[in-house]
Amino acid sequence: MMIYTVECSFADPHSEAEWNAFYNLDKLPALISVSGFHTSQRFKALSAGCPVYLALHSIDSLDTLTGEEYSQKGGGNFARWQQHITDWHRNLYEGIERAPAVGETEYLVLSTTGPQPLRELGLTPFAMRAVAMEKFPEHRWLAKAGRDMIGDIGHLPDDVHVYAPMTPQLTNGDDVASASAR
């Protein structure tokens, strides 16, 4: 499995709440129904210097994103919002099989310079390497943190970005069935 990331900012404050509702309530459930998608979760950045929104998906492979089912169920159906989407980036990473589920009392923390800044926060980083799409940043380190572990976000290194979950992690119904059968 691989991690598919989609990052962007949104430039229209008047329609941003409606766009977020669409993404959280319509787009994520549509994507998780695509064969080859296993988990999907959406986040909002709390630190500066990165796109505001991040979606993490655990998928089988690049083929999952090039298939007809993905196109029909959710890939690229942003036409109504496209004019307001800025700083848009997509990457496919290997290194961890499944994106961690980040709960409402936790943060997702990412670094692009190495695992050390995350270790200094007392976190256990997982390495990812970009293998398709933009391939930038080529390397990322990801960790989950309890909100009490992070402290003042303004004092974190520039390359460390903190995200709060906007949604619970969605899982594909097939994954739930196969996990309960084990």
N, C-alpha and C positions, 0 to 999 in steps of 0.2 A: 504494500500500500504506500501511498504518497500523501503529502499535504499540499493542497491547493489553496493559495492565498489570494484574496482580492482586497485591494486597498483603494480608498478614494476619500476625497473630501466633497462637500456639497456646498455650492455657492449661493443658494437662494434660501435665506432664513424663513421666508413666507411659506414655502412649500416643504421645508425640511421635515417637519413632523409627519406630514402625509407620506413623504417618501420613505421615512423610517418605518412607518406602519406597513406600507406596501412590502418593503424588503423583509421585515421581521415576520409578518403574518401571511404573506403570499409567496414571495420568492424563496425563502429558506425551505418551507414545506414542499414547494414544487421541486427544488433541487434535491432534497433528501429522498424524494421518490424516484429519482433517476437510478437505474441499475448502475452499480459501480460507486455510488456515493454511500458512505457509511456513517459519517457524522458531519454536522454543520453547526457552527455557532458564530455569532456576530458580536463585535466588540466596539467600544468607543475609546479613543485615546484620551488619556488624562495628562499626558506630557506633550510638550511642543516638539516641533521639528520632524513630524511625520504626518501622513494622511490621517484624518480624523476617524475614519471607519476602517475596520478590518474584519473580514470574514475568513474563518479557517474551516476547511473541509477535508475530511479523510476520504480519499478516493482510491480506486484500484490502480489507475494509470492514466497517461495522457489520452489514450483511446477513449476513456470515459467522457472527456471534454470535446472530442471530435465527432462523436456519434450523433445520429439523428434524434435519439431520445433526449439528449441534453439540449439540443437546439429547440426542440418542441416544448420542453417542459420548463425552461427557465434560462438557458444560456443566452445572454445578450438581449433580454426583453426589457431594456431600459429606455426605449424610444421616447416615452413621455418625459423622462427625467434627464435624458442625455445632455441637454444644453446646460444643466446645472452641475453635472459631475465633473470634478476637477481632480488633478493629481492621482489619476487612475493607474493602478499597477496590478499585474497578475503574474504569479509565479507558481511553479510546481517544484516542490522540494522532496528529497529523499533523506533518510536518516532516522526518522521516527515513523512508525507505522500508522499511528492514530493520534490525532490531536487530543490533548487532554481536555476533559470536561472541566470548565472553570465555573465554580459556583458563585452565588451572589455575595458571599463573604470573602471572595478571592479576587486576585488580579492575574492577568496574563502579563508576563514581562518578557521583552525581547531585546536582544543585543545584536549588533552587527559587527562588533570588533573582536569578539571572543567570549569565552565562558567566564573569564575572571571577574568582570564587573558583577555578574549574577552570583558567583560564588561569594564575593565580598558582601553581598546582601543576605548571605546564608541560604541561598537557593541551590537547587540541583538543576543545572542546565542540560538541555538536550540539543545536540548539534543537528542542523539541517543544511543541506547543500542544494542549491538551485540546479535543476537539470533540464528545465524547459520553460518556454515563454520568455519573459524579459531576462531571466537569470541574473537579476540585480535586486537586492544585494545577493551576491553569490553564496555567502554563508550567513546563517543566522543561528542564534542560540535562544532557546525558548525555555521558560520556566513558569510554574504556577507559584503564587505566593499568597499567604494570608494577608489580608489588608493591614493588619497590625505590624507586619514585617517590613513594610516599605517606608513608612515614615513620610517625611516631606518630599514630595515628588520633585519639587523645584531644585532640590540639591542632588539629584541623581546625575551621573555622567551623561553627556549629550547623546551618546549612542545607545542609552538604555531607555526604552519606551514602555510605558505602563498603560494597560488597557483594562477597562471594566467591562464585564459581560453585559450585553444588551438583551440577550436571549439565553435561555438554557441551551445546552447542547442537544440538538435533535439527532436521533439515530434512525437509521433505515429499519423499517419493520422486519425485513429479512434478517438483520443482525440480531434483533431482539429474539426472534424465533430460534435462530441457530445457537445463540448463547444459552437459552433456556433448555435446549435439547442436549447440551453437553453434560 
